[in-house]
Amino acid sequence: MAGMLLVETKYFGTLSCSEESVFDFPLGLPAFEDQKRFVPIELPQYAPLVFLQSLSHRELCFLAFPILVADRDYHLDVSRDDLKTLDLDTSRQPQLGIDVLVLALVSLHDGFMATANLLAPIVVNLKTRRGLQAIRQDSVYSHQHPIAPQRSGALSREEAC
């Protein structure tokens, strides 16, 4: 059985998680190349939000949604190089929810308008927990896809990463 980690989080104090829940980003994330390990934090009161908390930098926490929450018809298109990095079959696109978890990073703008980055989603191999930000080569999707406000369960500005 894998060991337990105590994770210092930006918004939730110290949490316990299993080593098996950690996502490994061998290339880091754009602008955060030195941040290689993140743990997803999902709390029922904030569903479907996912907080991606850095294990090495307490103050670094990304807010994300499963990609299908942002666009239920999303079509994944991961480059051959990215598929290799993720240790996935390069002859086909991976299946959402079967081969990979795909998250859209969320940005908050003035007036609390939220957008999701569908142009460069976070893609995680569900078997190896290896991930990366897969920047699409086309312009089918935007990096500022509007998110419709939710009637209940929305985060206040102070609570969001």
C-alpha positions in Angstrom: 0.0 0.0 0.0 1.3 3.4 -0.9 2.3 5.9 1.8 0.3 8.9 2.9 1.4 12.4 2.3 0.6 15.5 4.3 0.0 18.3 1.8 0.2 22.0 2.8 -2.5 23.7 0.7 -3.2 27.3 -0.2 -6.9 27.2 0.8 -7.6 24.1 2.9 -4.8 23.9 5.4 -3.0 20.6 5.7 -4.7 17.6 4.0 -3.7 14.0 3.9 -3.6 12.2 0.6 -2.1 8.9 -0.8 1.0 8.9 -2.9 -1.1 7.2 -5.6 -3.3 10.3 -6.0 -0.4 12.5 -7.1 -0.1 13.7 -10.7 3.4 13.8 -12.1 4.2 16.5 -14.7 7.7 15.6 -16.0 7.8 18.9 -18.0 6.1 21.0 -15.4 3.4 23.4 -16.6 4.0 26.4 -18.9 5.5 29.2 -16.8 5.8 26.7 -13.9 8.3 24.2 -15.4 9.9 23.6 -12.0 6.6 22.4 -10.5 6.4 18.7 -11.3 4.0 17.2 -8.7 0.4 18.2 -8.0 -2.4 16.6 -6.1 -6.0 17.0 -7.3 -8.3 18.1 -4.5 -12.0 17.5 -5.0 -14.4 18.6 -2.3 -18.2 17.9 -2.6 -19.2 21.4 -1.7 -17.2 22.8 -4.7 -18.0 20.1 -7.2 -17.3 19.9 -10.1 -14.2 22.1 -9.4 -10.9 20.5 -9.0 -8.0 22.2 -7.2 -4.6 21.3 -8.5 -2.3 21.9 -5.6 1.4 21.9 -6.0 3.3 19.6 -3.6 6.4 21.8 -3.5 4.9 25.3 -3.4 2.0 25.8 -1.0 0.9 29.0 -2.6 0.5 27.4 -6.1 -3.0 26.0 -6.7 -4.8 25.9 -10.0 -8.6 25.9 -10.4 -9.9 23.5 -13.0 -13.1 21.7 -14.3 -13.3 18.4 -16.0 -13.2 19.4 -19.7 -16.7 18.1 -20.4 -18.2 20.4 -17.8 -16.8 23.4 -19.8 -17.9 21.9 -23.2 -19.8 18.6 -23.2 -19.0 18.1 -26.9 -15.2 18.7 -26.5 -13.0 16.8 -29.0 -9.6 16.0 -27.7 -6.6 16.4 -30.1 -3.3 15.5 -28.4 -0.1 15.8 -30.5 2.0 12.7 -31.2 4.9 14.1 -29.1 2.5 14.7 -26.1 1.1 11.2 -26.4 4.6 9.8 -26.2 5.4 11.9 -23.2 2.2 10.6 -21.6 3.1 7.0 -22.4 0.0 6.6 -24.5 -0.7 4.9 -27.8 0.4 7.3 -30.6 -1.7 5.7 -33.3 -5.0 7.0 -31.8 -6.5 9.7 -29.6 -7.0 8.6 -26.0 -10.5 8.2 -24.7 -11.7 10.7 -22.1 -12.5 9.0 -18.8 -11.0 5.7 -19.9 -7.4 6.5 -21.0 -7.1 10.0 -19.7 -8.5 12.6 -17.3 -8.8 16.0 -19.1 -9.1 19.2 -17.1 -9.7 22.8 -18.3 -7.8 25.4 -16.3 -10.1 28.2 -15.1 -9.3 31.9 -15.0 -11.1 34.5 -13.1 -11.4 38.0 -14.7 -12.6 41.4 -13.5 -16.2 41.3 -12.5 -15.8 37.6 -11.6 -16.3 36.4 -15.1 -14.8 32.9 -15.4 -13.3 31.4 -18.5 -11.9 27.9 -19.2 -8.8 27.2 -21.3 -10.0 24.7 -23.9 -7.0 25.4 -26.2 -4.5 23.9 -23.8 -6.1 21.4 -21.4 -4.4 19.4 -18.7 -4.2 15.7 -19.8 -3.4 13.0 -17.3 -2.8 9.3 -18.2 -5.1 7.5 -15.8 -2.8 4.5 -15.5 0.5 6.2 -14.9 -0.8 9.5 -13.4 1.6 11.3 -15.7 0.3 14.6 -17.1 1.0 17.6 -19.2 -0.7 20.7 -20.6 -1.5 19.6 -24.2 -1.4 22.7 -26.3 -3.6 22.1 -29.4 -2.1 22.8 -32.8 -5.4 24.1 -34.2 -7.6 27.0 -33.2 -10.9 25.1 -32.8 -11.1 26.1 -29.2 -10.3 29.2 -27.2 -8.1 29.8 -24.2 -10.9 32.0 -22.8 -14.1 29.9 -23.3 -16.8 31.6 -21.2 -18.2 29.5 -18.3 -21.9 30.0 -17.6 -22.4 31.0 -13.9 -23.9 28.3 -11.7 -27.0 29.0 -9.6 -25.6 27.3 -6.5 -22.2 26.1 -5.2 -20.2 28.9 -6.9 -17.0 30.0 -5.2 -16.6 33.5 -4.0 -13.5 35.3 -5.2 -11.8 34.7 -1.8 -12.3 31.0 -2.0 -11.0 30.4 -5.6 -7.4 29.5 -6.4 
